[in-house]
Each structure stands twice: as C-alpha cells, then as structure tokens.
Amino acid sequence: MNCLEVSMLLLLVLHVYIVPVALVHGQHIRPKPNQASETRADETVYFLDTSGLDDAGTDFYHFARLDMQLLEDLPTWNFINFHTTDDHFYGETDDGMTACHLMRHSSSSTRSTRNDKLLGMVSDRENNIWYEIKPDLHGDVLVTATFEGDIPPSAKDNAHISQAQSLWNNLRSTWSYLRDLPWTLRLDPAKEQVIDIMIIWSENSECYRSFQHVDCTLTEDTRDNMLASSEFVIATTNFALAKSDTSTVFNLAHAQRDTSGYREADTTQILTDMGVPFFGQLSYLHPLRDEHKADLVSFIYDNRIMVEQGIGGRALLPIPPGLPLAPFMAWSTYCVACLGGGYIPAHEYGHNLGCFHDRGTTDACDDNKNANYGYRSPTGTFRTIMAYSCVPGECDDYQLDRVCSVIPYFSGPASYQNGEVMGGEENNCRERIRLDKRTVSRFR
Ligand SMILES: [Zn+2]
C-alpha cells in the first residue's frame, strides 16, 4: 500500500466516521438550566433546551445519532437513528431499552414565536415511563412524564357490538352499506397502498394539548398545536406500519377542530354520533369525509370532561373476527392525553384495519381460524401495538403481572431485537393489514 492509497483510505475513514460523530455534538436536547418545573393544567412540565437542534434545519431525521437528556436526574441517552427515510426521527439506545420519536411541524401560525415546533415521545422500556415532548403557546418546548400503566387503554368491552345490534343501528348500518356499495368498484391501483385519514378534534382536547384549562379560549396557536399533533399521530403510525412490513401508508387527508361545539362524554356515544349520516351534531362529518376522500375518520376527545373515565380509545371493527371490513365501520376515537405515549391512535387504527387485542385479552386462545390478534411476549419484555399489558389469569395462562412496554410493531413473524418472535403466524396482524389495506383504501 503506497502513501496515496493510505491517505485515500484515511480520507475514506474520515468521511465515514468523522461526519456522524461531528453531528452528535450539534444535536443535544437537555433540560433548560435554571428553569424550575411548573404545574400547568394538572400536569407537571419541565423545560427543554433544544438550541442544539436549531442549526440543523427541519430535516434532522436524517441524522445518524441524537443525544438527549430530558431531566436533570436522568442519564443522557444516545439514540441511534433507525428510520432515515420518513418524515420523522426514530431512534433507539444501544441496548434497545429506550426509544425516541421526534418530528418537526411547520407552523402555519403567524403569531407563533418560532417557525416550527418540536414534538416527540420517549419510551423508557425498563421503567415503563413515557416522556412527551410538545410546545406550549409561547414556543417553549416542554416535557411531561407518564407511567405506562397510567395511560388509559383502548376499550376492551364489547359495547360497540351491542351498539351494532340495536334496531336503529342496524337500519343505519344497512343504509350506509347500501349507499357505499359502489366502493367495491373503486379501482385505483395508484392509491391502493395509501389510506387517507381525517382527524377531527374537540374544542377541549385543543385546550388540553396547549396546557389550557377546560373551556379555554381557542386561538390560532392552540389550533396549530393540534394540527402538529395530528401530523405526529400519522407519522408515528406510519413508522409502525413500515417497520411491521405492512406495505401500508397513511396520509393525513384533512384535520380540523370540531365545528359543532360537540361535548364528548362517552366513547361509544362518540362512535355512534360519528356514524349518524343525516341528523345529529356530528353528521357534518359525512360530507366532509366525502369531500376529503377520507377512508378512515377519527375524533380526538378530552378525558377531563368525559363521563366515562379510564378509556384511551375505541374503534369499530367487524365481529366476529373474519367478517369483511366495510366503509361504515371507518370510525375511531382516542383521547388527547393518549397522543404522547403508548401508540393508542395506531392501536385504534389497527382495529379499523381488522386487528384484535392479544388472545388472552380477547379470550380467544382456542381460535384456530383467525390470526389477527396482537401479541405479548411470554417474558414480559414487550407487547405489540394491539396487545394489552401483561396480566395473569387469562386464557393464555400468563404468569407475570407487570406492565410490559408497547413497541411500535404490529404482531407478525418478525423478530424483536432480543430474538423473540413478535407473534409468529398465529398472531399476525401484519398479514391482516396487508390483506385489508386495499379494501380500506377504497372506502372513499
Ligand atoms: Zn383496542
């Protein structure tokens, strides 16, 4: 090897190794020095110094690594980017025990002090804590912490079945089904990978999202924070869809505040009200859905004013398992407090795509015909998006009683980082989504 070759090799080494290392120093999120924590609208918030990101422009997701220390008594996590091709950063620490989503939202608000907003969530899988990163009204970036066991889970009772069994709902569903029949003929090969989503949020969920009290004054900034959250929901769900190899992509077709002054009280009621096409406070969603060609529609509610408490979300899906999906089952609802951890929105969309909870939670351990169930690891290391937390006493004879952290994967034959299979062929939401995506993409 001559001198030139050695220097070329050095150049190559420099190019490959020095550049990513240099980037690490440019991206550091840490607690704001001398900034005490505050309580806002029943949440304790901590201020974050994100100045290290400012030089980086809006496309930091292509960075190789990201350093982050959220609170002064937490370590600095070094996240390695797992996701270089989408619209947001997803990183995991070396040991895989901590994961981070980050996204920037380009603000449409002229009054905002910053042009774009940082949103994110960090999952500490060892301690089962989720940290949510979001902006307040003044452009400050704040972080809040939630124990995973305190995030309200998706509804697991079968209220949506009894809802479908009432006479009125049968008539309504039949009418909707007949009206929608031409959807089976909507052939658009270019669109078949893409499912269009419309998100509507209640006025009070908008208050909550910007750390405001119930019945706050809504502004262009509170609206913009919800728009950012809607984009974040789609980005994180898309990450899970991509990583689970579903070959399905969500597109945020439309997002807006509810215009009817709807006051949320109960998730079953919300789904019923969403489904009523001609009269009722939310019937305007139907022409709006047609206008934006939204295949699926979601409503975000504020848990603070719900009569029904402790439910993170609810969605329609065909019961029993194996029945076909149809356009009148396109509705889902989830809580605004659930946007910052636990993948609740992705979970509800999973229902709309035909997936059930894990077999233990569904009491379906003997179902040999269907495989569209979520999966929780027998070691308690993880659960997939559709699975409930790990509890004993159900038909899967689960032995542990502990919170097991949800990971951004739908169940299927792939392996988790520790080598454990994430469900195999018997618990395979991935396959159900792959089979049904074309159907759902034709709903509108
Ligand atoms: Zn559920």
Residues whose N, C-alpha, C, O or C-beta is under 5 A from the ligand:
A	BS01	ZN	S154 A155
